[in-house]
Amino acid sequence: MSNRKSGRMPAATVEKLGERSRGICESGCGKAATEIHHRRFLSRGGRHNLANLLALCGWGNHAGCHGIAHQGHAPAGWAISRHERRHESQVPFVDLGGRSWWLDDQGGKHDRPQNTGRS
């Protein structure tokens, strides 16, 4: 998976993301995950924490899931507003099949909210 925007992402984070996704696009499309997407974009104050990252398929011609995430019509939680005060672990994303997922900073992916102790 690549992260063209920034080379500063820790290798351990990339490895954990690969383990979570098992190399498959987390959108639910079934294609290979080739890119790393920040749900709260770096330009919006996002960081390289696992709850903020999705492993998605390519961006070419804005046709892949990474392109969809940046076009403004992706399902909920693929792009988090800079004004959203909740931590990314408290903002679910909805996959293409309509299922909600909550991510945590330890590399977990859950189908229901986890008690993170954050407010």
Helices and strands as residue ranges (DSSP letters): H 11-21, E 35-38, G 42-44, G 50-52, E 53-56, G 60-62, H 65-70, G 88-90, E 93-94, E 100-103, E 109-110
